[in-house]
C-alpha cells in the first residue's frame, strides 16, 4: 500500500509541476501584447476496484457502495482564456487593438495563414502593413499598402485605412482590415511570436470586416494588453506550491510507513 502511495503522490507532483510551468509562462507574458493566459485542467486517473458498488457480501446482501482507491491525477489539457485584455493608449497610428472577438490574419513566407491579437503593426520596404512583432515582418492579410508620402493615417473602427499625403489634404486609400473568428478558438495551435494556427479542432477561419456581427471592431492608437491578472496568478502560484508540498509530505509519510514495516520484519 505504501509503495502505491508513493506513486500516487508522484502523479500529483508531476501534474502540479506542469501547472507551475503554465503559471510561469503566464507571468512571463504579463507584458506581451495580446497574450491570452492559459490554465491547466486536471483529471483523476483510473481506480483500483477492490469491491464493486452493488456487489453481494458474504451474507448475500447487495452493498450500497464499493471500495475504490484512486491512483492519482494528471493534466488533461491546457486551455486558453480569450477574455478581452485591457486597452493601452499608445497614440501610434499603426497600433490597432481588437475590441471583441476576432484575430488579425497574417501570411507567413510559405503562404500559410496565421492569426494574432497583437496589433502593433509596421510598414515594410514595399509600403505594406506587416506584423511588427514577428521577426520576419509577415504581411497582414488582406494586404494594406501605405505609400511613403503618407503623413497622416487613420484607421476607422470598421478597419478602413486612409491617409493624407504631403501634397494633398484629401484622405486617400480605402483598403480595409479584416478579422477572423473560429467556432472553437480553444482548438487553435499556439505557434509563439503571438501567433495561432488553425487546426481541425478550431474549425476553419471565418473572415469578415470589423463591426460585422460577431467580429468586434478595431481601435487605432491602442494596443490590447495581456489578460494575465497578477493577483490571481500569485494566488494560484501559492496554492499550487502548497499542494506540491502536501504531496511531498504524502511521499514522506509513505516512506516512514515502509520504514516501520521494515523494522517490524527485522524485529
N, C-alpha and C positions, 0 to 999 in steps of 0.2 A: 504493500500500500504506500509506504513512504517513497519508494522509487517512483511510483506513478505520480505522487505529489510533486516530486522534483520536475518531472517532465511537464506536468500541467502548469506549474508556476512558470516554467521556462517559456511556454507558449504566450503567457501573459506578458512576460518581459520582452519577448521578441515583438509582439504586436504593439506594445507601448513604445518601444524603440522606434518603430515606423511612425507612430503618431507624433513622437518628438521631432522626427525628421520633417514631417508635414508642417508642424508649428514653426520649426526653424526656417523653413522656406517661406512661410507666410511673413514672419518677422523680417526676414532678409529683403523681402519685396515690398516693404511698407511704403517706400517712396517710388515704386515702379509705376509709371503712368498706365492706367487702365488695367492694372493687375487685379485678378479675381482670386480671392483666397480659397483654399482647399480645406477639406476636413476628412478625417479618416473614419470610415464606418467599420464597426466590429460585428462579428457573429460568433456564436459558440460552435465548438467542434462537435463531433458525434459523441454518443453516450455509451458507456458500458452498461448493458442491461443485466442486472443481477436477478430481477424478478419483474415480469411484465405487468402493467396495470390490468386488473381483471383476471389474473391467474388464480388457479384453485390452490388453497392452502392445504395443510395436512389433514384438516377436518372436512375437506370438501367444500368449503365456503369460498366464494369468489372475492378476492381482495379488491378494495376500492382504489388503492394506489399501488404503485410498483416501487422498485428500488433501482434508481438510475443514477449513475455517477458520471458527471460530465468530464471531458478530457481536455478542457482548455478553451482557448479563443484564438482568433486570427483576424487580421484586417481583411474585410471582404471587398472593399473598394475605397477609392478616394474620390471625392465629389466636389466639384467647384461650386462656389456660391456666386451667382451672377447678379447679385444686388447692385444697384447703382452706386458708384463711388461719388464722393464729393467733387464739386467743381472748383478748380483752381484758376483764379484770374491771372492771365499772363499778358494780355493785350497784344500778343503776337498775331499778326494777320494770318499766319499759316498754322496756328494752333486751333484745332477743332475738337470739341467734345460731343459725344453722343448722349442725348437725354432720352432714355427709354431703351427699348430693345434694339438689337442690330449690331452689326460689325462692319467696319470698313473692309473692302476686299482688295488684296494686293496680289501681284503676279510675280512669281519667282523666275529666275533665268531659264528654268525648264518649261515655263509656260503653265505651271500648276498654280491654282488659286489657293491663297491662304487668307486668314481672317484675323482682324485685330480690333481692339478697342483703343489702342494708342493713336491719338490724333495729332501728334507732334510731327507735322509734315515739313518737307523741304522741297526745293526745286533743283533738278539735276541740270547738267550742262545743256540738255536739249530743251529746257524750259518746261519739262513735265513734272507734275506733282509726284513726289516719292515719299516713302516712309522713312523719316529721318532717323528713327531708332534702329533700323536694320542696317547691319554693317555694309550690305550691298546696295542700299538705297532702292529697294524694289518699288516698282511702279504701282501707283494707285489705279484700280480698275473701276469704271472706265477711265481712260487717260484724260487728264486735265492739263491743258497747255497754257502757260502764262508767259508771254513774251518778255524779253529783258527790259523793254521800255516801260513796263507796267510799274506804276508808282503808288497806286492805292488799290488794294484788293479787298473786296467784300465777299463774304460767303453768307448767303441768306439761310434761315432755318430749314428751308427745303433743299439746301445743298447747291443752289445755283451760284457759280463762281463768276464774278465780273471784276473788271479793273479799269482804271484810267491810265492813260499814257502821258508821257512828258509833253506831247504836242496836242493833247485834247482833254477837255474836262468831261466829255461824254463817257459813260460807262460802256464797255465793250465785253465781248466774250459771251458766256451763257452756258458753258459746259456745266454739267450737274453731277455732283457726288451721288453715289448710290450706296445703299446699305443692304446687308444680307442677314437673314434670320434663319433659324433652324428649329425644327419641331422638337428636337431634344438636344439643346446645347451641352448637356452633361456628357453627351457622347462624342464631343469634339476631342481631337488629339492635340495635346499641348506640344508645341514644337520648340519652345524657347524663343528669345527675341520678341516676346509679347505676341506671338503668333499661334493661331489654332489652325487645324486642318480638319476638313470634314471626313467622316467615316460612315460606314453603313449604320452605325448606332445613332449618329447625329441626324441622319437623313440628308437629302440634298439641300443645298442652299437655295433659299427663295430670295430673289433680289427685288428691290423696289426703291422708290425715291423717299428721302426723308420727309416726314409729315404724312406719308401714306399710312393708312390704318395698320397698326402693328409694327411699324418700322421706326418709331421715335422721330426725333428731329436732331439737328446739329446746332452747336453754338460756337461761333467764331470768337477767338480770343480767350478761350478757356481750354483747360485740359481736365480729363477725368482722373481723379486721384485713385490710388489703390483703395480697395474696400476693406483692407485689413484694419480691424479695430484693436489698438494696442492693449487696452484694458482687458478685453475678452480673451485675447491671445495669452496675456500674462496669467490670468486666472486658469486658463486651460493648461498652461505650462506647469503651474503649481500643482494642480490636481493630477496631472499625468505623472509628475515627478513623485508625488506621494503614492500613487497607485503602483508605480515601479518599485518604490521602497517596500510597500506591503508585500508585493510578490517576492521580493528578495528575502523578506522575513519568513515567508512560507517556505522558501528553499532552505533557510537556516533551520526552521522547525523540523522539516522533513529529515534533514541531516542529523539533527540531535536525536530524533526518534530512532533512526537507523543505528546511531551510536549506542543508544540504550539497549536495543535488541542485540547488538554485537556483544556488549558487555554481559548480558544475560547468558548468551551462548558460552562465553568464556567461563562464566561462573559455574 
